[in-house]
């Protein structure tokens, strides 16, 4: 079992729908990242969370440290949001490495 | 500011051959990471450089993989001899003083 589990693996939505992608992890972490990868494109960092909630435009990320769970929400989804969304955690105890452990990603397709 | 660049973008080699991947981090970033995504699996950490020193190479799969970062600038990852299971996308990321890792576009390696 992977240390970072994402659900769903694939998600298809209609333009305008509210989208939620979930991430659960089994290790203690110091930070959690949400990343985005468009088809054929590079990986872009969306959020880094260690507690609470962050919002950037139509994207909202939340984390519950006690439950070891994070969610990424997209409001008023648009076809350009179609991408792979990846959850990654930093769990190194020494605090100097910052290597990331990744989930498998969620492929989101938003249809017009 | 130029982003992280990787070369080549795609490499197709035969089993038993040697391939060298290159990563140029963002100028001034001391931290450089190599990651790999094998088809159908999650992205996995390979190793981490701080300047020219290997901070953590716990993710390197075996001694067919050799990473270097002479002078603390660009890094190379050599696979010799390549095996079929080495096929995948190799990502490089660099990090400066903040938490954020900046990813390169990746090198898609196909071993036939």
Interface residues (C-beta under 8 A of the other chain):
Chain A: X2 X4 X31 X33 X35 X41 X42 X43 X44 X45 X48 X86 X88 X96 X97 X98 X99 X100 X101 X102 X103 X104 X105
Chain B: X3 X31 X33 X35 X41 X42 X43 X44 X45 X48 X55 X56 X59 X91 X93 X95 X99 X100 X101 X102 X103 X104 X105 X106
